[in-house]
């Protein structure tokens, strides 16, 4: 096994790269000083988006709570009835250990390879009649399921040889056997110096406003900082 360490200094212009819950730039105390911070999650998201430019779609993953609607859409394209497809999908996800809420979203974000989703759609289509016959919509979890179908469902969630799932790993709280250990560890990026937040007051002109109206179309303020970030992975 080889270990590759990446140490990177990156200077960023005045910006708000990574916001907290109040829309302010994230920061952290380090070495006795308040420093700029970009979370590891934000960096990994940027990497995953960049992968789309040079890796085939089938080698990439999807992080979503909208798995049900994605699978139903695929089944509809196969000529399946939409309502029955919804029942079949919820039953399959329930048997797999993924609950679906009343709004049709899974209980938490699932990080799945596209090939895993492809195989799941095919399996639901192949077992459509038995899955769509479930009477307790969305209540399949914990109910009896044919052993062969259960094994088929469990064999799907193997990571699907997906680059970003293999690189960054995944944790599925309800199904730890589907977890994937990450090949990479990404640290929070922090500035090499202390930072002070600044405020940018901005205005924007409404191009279609009458000439006698000289005020701004909108105005506001946003926090920012500039920094030289130390990044490690």
C-alpha positions in Angstrom: 0.0 0.0 0.0 1.3 3.5 -0.9 0.4 6.7 0.9 0.4 9.9 -1.1 0.2 13.2 0.7 -0.8 16.4 -1.0 0.1 19.7 0.7 -1.2 22.8 -1.2 -1.1 26.5 -0.7 -3.9 28.3 -2.6 -4.5 32.1 -2.5 -8.1 33.1 -3.0 -9.5 36.5 -3.9 -12.1 38.2 -1.6 -14.9 35.7 -1.6 -17.3 33.6 0.5 -16.2 30.1 -0.6 -18.0 28.1 2.2 -20.8 29.6 4.2 -22.1 28.7 7.7 -25.8 28.6 8.8 -25.8 32.4 9.0 -24.4 32.9 5.5 -21.0 34.0 6.9 -17.7 32.6 5.7 -16.7 29.6 7.8 -13.7 30.1 10.1 -11.9 28.4 12.9 -9.6 29.1 15.8 -6.2 27.7 15.2 -2.9 28.6 16.9 -4.6 31.3 18.9 -5.9 33.1 15.8 -9.2 33.3 13.9 -8.5 31.8 10.5 -10.5 31.3 7.3 -11.8 27.7 6.8 -13.2 25.7 3.9 -14.7 22.4 5.1 -13.5 19.1 3.9 -17.0 18.3 2.7 -17.0 21.4 0.5 -13.7 20.4 -1.1 -14.9 16.9 -1.8 -18.0 18.2 -3.4 -15.9 20.4 -5.7 -13.7 17.4 -6.6 -16.8 15.3 -7.4 -18.2 18.0 -9.7 -14.8 18.3 -11.4 -14.7 14.6 -12.0 -17.7 15.0 -14.4 -15.4 16.8 -16.9 -13.1 13.8 -17.5 -14.7 10.6 -16.1 -17.6 8.6 -17.7 -20.9 9.1 -15.9 -21.2 5.4 -15.2 -18.0 5.6 -13.0 -19.4 8.3 -10.8 -21.8 8.4 -7.8 -25.0 10.3 -7.0 -25.8 11.7 -3.6 -29.5 12.1 -3.3 -32.7 11.8 -1.2 -34.7 11.6 -4.5 -33.9 8.0 -5.3 -37.6 7.0 -5.3 -38.5 9.6 -8.0 -35.5 8.6 -10.1 -36.4 4.9 -10.0 -40.1 5.6 -10.7 -39.2 7.7 -13.7 -37.0 4.8 -15.1 -39.9 2.3 -14.6 -42.4 4.6 -16.3 -40.1 4.7 -19.3 -40.3 0.9 -19.3 -44.1 1.2 -19.6 -44.9 0.6 -15.9 -47.9 2.3 -14.2 -46.7 5.2 -12.1 -48.7 4.4 -9.0 -47.7 0.8 -9.0 -44.1 1.8 -9.7 -44.1 4.0 -6.6 -45.3 1.1 -4.4 -42.7 -1.3 -6.0 -39.9 1.2 -5.4 -40.8 1.9 -1.8 -41.1 -1.8 -1.1 -37.7 -2.5 -2.6 -36.1 0.4 -0.7 -37.8 -0.7 2.4 -36.5 -4.3 2.1 -33.0 -2.9 1.4 -33.3 -0.9 4.7 -33.9 2.6 3.3 -37.0 4.2 4.6 -39.0 6.6 2.4 -40.8 9.5 4.1 -44.3 10.8 3.2 -42.8 13.4 0.8 -41.2 10.7 -1.2 -37.7 11.4 -0.1 -35.4 8.9 1.7 -34.8 9.5 5.4 -31.2 10.8 4.6 -28.9 11.4 1.7 -27.8 8.2 0.0 -24.5 8.1 -1.8 -24.8 5.5 -4.5 -22.9 4.6 -7.7 -24.9 5.1 -10.9 -24.3 1.4 -11.7 -25.9 0.5 -8.3 -29.0 2.6 -9.3 -29.1 0.9 -12.7 -29.0 -2.6 -11.2 -31.6 -1.6 -8.6 -34.0 -0.3 -11.3 -33.5 -3.6 -13.3 -34.2 -5.7 -10.2 -37.4 -3.8 -9.4 -38.5 -4.2 -13.0 -37.8 -7.9 -13.0 -39.8 -8.4 -9.7 -42.3 -5.7 -10.4 -45.5 -7.8 -9.9 -44.5 -9.0 -6.5 -43.1 -5.7 -5.3 -46.0 -3.6 -6.6 -48.4 -6.0 -4.8 -47.3 -4.7 -1.4 -50.4 -3.4 0.4 -48.6 -1.4 3.0 -47.0 1.3 0.9 -43.7 2.4 2.4 -43.9 -0.2 5.2 -41.9 -3.0 3.6 -38.9 -2.7 6.0 -38.8 -5.7 8.3 -41.4 -7.7 6.5 -40.9 -11.1 5.0 -39.1 -11.1 1.6 -38.2 -14.0 -0.6 -34.6 -15.0 0.3 -33.5 -14.9 -3.3 -34.8 -11.3 -3.7 -33.2 -10.3 -0.5 -29.8 -11.7 -1.6 -30.2 -9.9 -4.9 -30.9 -6.6 -3.2 -27.9 -6.9 -0.9 -25.6 -7.8 -3.7 -26.4 -4.5 -5.5 -24.9 -2.2 -2.9 -21.2 -2.9 -3.4 -20.0 0.5 -4.5 -20.4 -0.3 -8.1 -16.7 0.4 -8.9 -17.6 4.1 -8.6 -14.6 6.4 -8.4 -15.9 9.0 -5.9 -17.6 6.4 -3.6 -14.3 4.5 -3.5 -12.3 7.7 -3.0 -14.4 9.4 -0.4 -16.3 6.5 1.1 -19.8 6.4 2.4 -21.7 5.7 5.6 -25.2 4.4 5.7 -26.4 4.5 9.3 -29.2 1.9 8.9 -27.1 -0.5 6.8 -23.5 -0.5 7.9 -22.8 -3.6 5.7 -23.2 -1.3 2.7 -20.6 1.2 4.0 -17.5 1.9 1.9 -14.1 2.8 3.5 -12.6 5.9 2.0 -9.3 5.7 0.2 -8.7 9.5 0.8 -8.8 11.7 3.8 -9.4 15.4 3.3 -8.6 18.0 6.0 -10.4 21.3 6.5 -8.5 24.0 4.7 -7.4 26.8 6.9 -5.6 30.1 6.2 -1.9 30.5 7.0 -2.7 33.7 8.7 -5.4 35.3 10.8 -8.4 36.8 9.0 -10.9 39.5 9.8 -14.3 39.3 8.1 -15.2 42.3 6.0 -18.6 43.4 4.6 -19.4 44.2 1.0 -22.4 46.6 0.6 -23.7 46.0 -2.9 -26.4 47.6 -5.1 -27.8 46.5 -8.4 -29.5 48.6 -11.1 -32.9 47.5 -12.6 -32.3 48.0 -16.4 -36.1 48.3 -17.0 -36.8 50.9 -14.3 -38.0 54.4 -15.6 -35.3 57.0 -16.0 -36.8 59.2 -13.2 -36.3 56.3 -10.8 -32.6 56.6 -9.8 -32.5 54.2 -6.8 -31.1 50.8 -6.9 -33.2 47.8 -7.9 -31.9 45.9 -4.9 -29.2 46.2 -2.2 -27.7 44.3 0.6 -24.5 43.3 2.2 -22.4 40.1 2.3 -19.5 39.0 4.4 -16.2 37.9 2.8 -12.5 37.5 3.4 -9.4 36.8 1.3 -6.8 34.3 2.3 -4.0 32.0 1.5 -5.3 28.6 2.4 -3.3 25.5 3.4 -4.9 22.4 2.0 -4.0 18.9 2.9 -5.3 15.5 1.7 
